[in-house]
Amino acid sequence: MTSAVLPSAPHRTGAPPDDLAAAAAAALAAVRERTPLVQCLTNEVTTNLVANALLSLGASPAMAAVPGEAQELAGVAGAVLVNLGTPGPDQRACVAPTVAAAAGAGVPWVLDPVAVGVLSVRTRLAAALLAERPVVVRGNASEVRALAGHASGGRGVDALDGVDAAADAGERRALLGELLELEARRRSLRESA
């Protein structure tokens, strides 16, 4: 299995739905063609769901969260997912070396900063991980504001800030080459469909 970088999709909120649909179709076709190995350090509550979602898309999930193994796998994976939803001791020990291995090997990685801005351990961890430049930060409006350094709070996975409040913070992060997926953006796309 070789590393594969998938084609980038339009990431501006104003992209026409046809462009988004075409980009999504192209990305899905690329995943199915390449069947990338995806190393997942994910929330223990969603491990099975994430694995099954990746399998249904045509990817090959790996849930190696053992210190030592996780970073080895990240260096040969097609992509890495880091979800901070339940950062137990083993996951915390794995995250930084895994992300460093992925970044060093040119493997794209995604940061899902669950509850960042609300809880201090994961907020500090997410802030440190940003130095390794994830290709995607998948967060709700409150998490995005917190990562951008704005005082913000949520309620666990629930955002208390609206998308408009996070837009400026998101644009600042986007200028750094990071793509932000806001939870409300997905809602907006569903509503317009």
NORTAJO-V706394 format. One record per residue. N is the residue number from 1. RES is the residue in one small letter. SS is DSSP state (A for helix, B for strand, O for the rest). OMEGA is omega in radians with two decimals (* if undefined). Layout:
n:N res:RES ss:SS omega:OMEGA
n:N res:RES ss:SS omega:OMEGA
//
This chain:
n:1 res:m ss:O omega:-3.12
n:2 res:t ss:O omega:3.07
n:3 res:s ss:O omega:3.11
n:4 res:a ss:O omega:3.05
n:5 res:v ss:O omega:-3.11
n:6 res:l ss:O omega:3.13
n:7 res:p ss:O omega:-3.14
n:8 res:s ss:O omega:-3.12
n:9 res:a ss:O omega:3.06
n:10 res:p ss:O omega:-3.07
n:11 res:h ss:O omega:3.07
n:12 res:r ss:O omega:-3.10
n:13 res:t ss:O omega:-3.10
n:14 res:g ss:O omega:-3.13
n:15 res:a ss:O omega:3.13
n:16 res:p ss:O omega:-3.13
n:17 res:p ss:A omega:3.12
n:18 res:d ss:A omega:3.11
n:19 res:d ss:A omega:3.13
n:20 res:l ss:A omega:3.13
n:21 res:a ss:A omega:3.13
n:22 res:a ss:A omega:3.12
n:23 res:a ss:A omega:3.11
n:24 res:a ss:A omega:3.12
n:25 res:a ss:A omega:3.12
n:26 res:a ss:A omega:3.12
n:27 res:a ss:A omega:3.12
n:28 res:l ss:A omega:3.12
n:29 res:a ss:A omega:3.13
n:30 res:a ss:A omega:3.11
n:31 res:v ss:A omega:-3.11
n:32 res:r ss:A omega:3.12
n:33 res:e ss:A omega:-3.02
n:34 res:r ss:A omega:-3.05
n:35 res:t ss:O omega:-3.06
n:36 res:p ss:O omega:2.98
n:37 res:l ss:B omega:-3.13
n:38 res:v ss:B omega:3.10
n:39 res:q ss:B omega:-3.07
n:40 res:c ss:B omega:2.91
n:41 res:l ss:B omega:-2.95
n:42 res:t ss:O omega:3.13
n:43 res:n ss:O omega:-3.10
n:44 res:e ss:O omega:3.11
n:45 res:v ss:O omega:-3.04
n:46 res:t ss:O omega:-3.06
n:47 res:t ss:A omega:-3.11
n:48 res:n ss:A omega:3.13
n:49 res:l ss:A omega:3.14
n:50 res:v ss:A omega:3.13
n:51 res:a ss:A omega:-3.13
n:52 res:n ss:A omega:3.10
n:53 res:a ss:A omega:3.12
n:54 res:l ss:A omega:3.09
n:55 res:l ss:A omega:-3.11
n:56 res:s ss:A omega:3.10
n:57 res:l ss:A omega:-3.13
n:58 res:g ss:O omega:3.11
n:59 res:a ss:O omega:3.12
n:60 res:s ss:B omega:-3.09
n:61 res:p ss:B omega:3.02
n:62 res:a ss:B omega:-3.07
n:63 res:m ss:O omega:-3.13
n:64 res:a ss:O omega:-3.13
n:65 res:a ss:O omega:3.13
n:66 res:v ss:O omega:3.11
n:67 res:p ss:O omega:-3.08
n:68 res:g ss:O omega:3.13
n:69 res:e ss:A omega:-3.04
n:70 res:a ss:A omega:-3.12
n:71 res:q ss:A omega:3.06
n:72 res:e ss:A omega:-3.13
n:73 res:l ss:A omega:-3.12
n:74 res:a ss:A omega:-3.12
n:75 res:g ss:O omega:-3.14
n:76 res:v ss:O omega:-3.12
n:77 res:a ss:O omega:3.04
n:78 res:g ss:O omega:3.12
n:79 res:a ss:B omega:3.12
n:80 res:v ss:B omega:3.04
n:81 res:l ss:B omega:3.05
n:82 res:v ss:B omega:3.12
n:83 res:n ss:B omega:-3.06
n:84 res:l ss:O omega:-3.05
n:85 res:g ss:O omega:3.11
n:86 res:t ss:O omega:-3.02
n:87 res:p ss:O omega:3.08
n:88 res:g ss:O omega:-3.06
n:89 res:p ss:A omega:3.14
n:90 res:d ss:A omega:-3.13
n:91 res:q ss:A omega:3.12
n:92 res:r ss:A omega:3.13
n:93 res:a ss:A omega:-3.11
n:94 res:c ss:A omega:-2.91
n:95 res:v ss:A omega:-3.06
n:96 res:a ss:A omega:3.12
n:97 res:p ss:A omega:3.13
n:98 res:t ss:A omega:3.13
n:99 res:v ss:A omega:3.12
n:100 res:a ss:A omega:3.12
n:101 res:a ss:A omega:3.12
n:102 res:a ss:A omega:-3.12
n:103 res:a ss:A omega:3.14
n:104 res:g ss:A omega:-3.14
n:105 res:a ss:A omega:-3.11
n:106 res:g ss:O omega:3.13
n:107 res:v ss:O omega:3.14
n:108 res:p ss:B omega:3.13
n:109 res:w ss:B omega:-3.08
n:110 res:v ss:B omega:3.06
n:111 res:l ss:B omega:3.03
n:112 res:d ss:B omega:-2.99
n:113 res:p ss:O omega:-3.08
n:114 res:v ss:O omega:3.07
n:115 res:a ss:O omega:3.05
n:116 res:v ss:O omega:-3.07
n:117 res:g ss:O omega:3.13
n:118 res:v ss:O omega:-3.06
n:119 res:l ss:O omega:-2.95
n:120 res:s ss:A omega:-3.08
n:121 res:v ss:A omega:-3.11
n:122 res:r ss:A omega:3.09
n:123 res:t ss:A omega:3.10
n:124 res:r ss:A omega:3.14
n:125 res:l ss:A omega:3.14
n:126 res:a ss:A omega:3.13
n:127 res:a ss:A omega:3.12
n:128 res:a ss:A omega:-3.11
n:129 res:l ss:A omega:-3.13
n:130 res:l ss:A omega:3.12
n:131 res:a ss:A omega:3.13
n:132 res:e ss:A omega:2.99
n:133 res:r ss:O omega:3.06
n:134 res:p ss:O omega:3.09
n:135 res:v ss:O omega:3.09
n:136 res:v ss:B omega:2.93
n:137 res:v ss:B omega:-3.09
n:138 res:r ss:B omega:-3.09
n:139 res:g ss:B omega:3.05
n:140 res:n ss:O omega:-3.03
n:141 res:a ss:A omega:-3.13
n:142 res:s ss:A omega:3.12
n:143 res:e ss:A omega:3.12
n:144 res:v ss:A omega:3.11
n:145 res:r ss:A omega:-3.14
n:146 res:a ss:A omega:3.12
n:147 res:l ss:A omega:3.13
n:148 res:a ss:O omega:3.08
n:149 res:g ss:O omega:3.10
n:150 res:h ss:O omega:3.04
n:151 res:a ss:O omega:-3.10
n:152 res:s ss:O omega:3.10
n:153 res:g ss:O omega:3.07
n:154 res:g ss:B omega:3.04
n:155 res:r ss:B omega:-3.06
n:156 res:g ss:O omega:-3.13
n:157 res:v ss:O omega:-3.11
n:158 res:d ss:B omega:3.09
n:159 res:a ss:B omega:2.99
n:160 res:l ss:O omega:3.10
n:161 res:d ss:O omega:3.07
n:162 res:g ss:O omega:-3.13
n:163 res:v ss:A omega:-3.14
n:164 res:d ss:A omega:3.13
n:165 res:a ss:A omega:-3.11
n:166 res:a ss:A omega:-3.05
n:167 res:a ss:A omega:-3.13
n:168 res:d ss:A omega:3.11
n:169 res:a ss:A omega:3.13
n:170 res:g ss:A omega:3.12
n:171 res:e ss:A omega:3.10
n:172 res:r ss:A omega:3.11
n:173 res:r ss:A omega:3.14
n:174 res:a ss:A omega:3.10
n:175 res:l ss:A omega:3.10
n:176 res:l ss:O omega:3.11
n:177 res:g ss:O omega:3.14
n:178 res:e ss:O omega:3.12
n:179 res:l ss:B omega:-3.13
n:180 res:l ss:B omega:3.05
n:181 res:e ss:B omega:3.13
n:182 res:l ss:B omega:3.13
n:183 res:e ss:A omega:-3.11
n:184 res:a ss:A omega:3.09
n:185 res:r ss:A omega:3.11
n:186 res:r ss:A omega:3.10
n:187 res:r ss:A omega:-3.14
n:188 res:s ss:A omega:3.12
n:189 res:l ss:A omega:3.11
n:190 res:r ss:A omega:-3.11
n:191 res:e ss:A omega:-3.12
n:192 res:s ss:A omega:-3.11
n:193 res:a ss:O omega:*
//
